């Protein structure tokens, strides 16, 4: 007498390992520059720029429109201006897959009381992944300043990325010594990204 066989088929879902899931990308390499850095002229409420100072000064605002005439819109970044202070403005930026280099352009005016031919007061531009710097774009100092503020286009600040995250943080960071003061005003930024050849 033939014996029937019961075959049990079990479906097993294959779940990718944690590190193998591709991160979503909000932009592609052919995106326009305003997709990489929205609110580049500091005028919009969102996305907001994160402001930090050390030491903390109550009521201090790093975005202004009254101290100077902005190069574009109604507000500009206003950093420095206080001896011994470190200040930063930062915003999250999206990066496309294969991002290779980033280039920042914009308008600046720098006023200073410094007379020494050394970098006593500095404004740095960096791109970070978490707390790790993945691109150092460049810097300005008191040596780039004058007595009066007049916005001019600054030369392109370009750097090669050391990593390829889906997003990073663009940070503007001013550091002043305890001697004469320098004020850094920045406006009308533009961030361009180039990608590795596919």
Secondary structure, DSSP 8 states (H G I E B T S, - for coil): -----------------GGGS----S--TTS-HHHHSSSTTS-SSSS--EEEEES--TT--SEESSSS--SSSS-EEEEE-STT-EEEEEEEEE--TTEEEEEEEEEEEEEE---SSS--SEEEEEEEETTEEEEEEEEEEGGG-BSS---EEEEEEEEE-S---SEEEEEEEEE--SSS-EEEEEEEEEEEEEE---
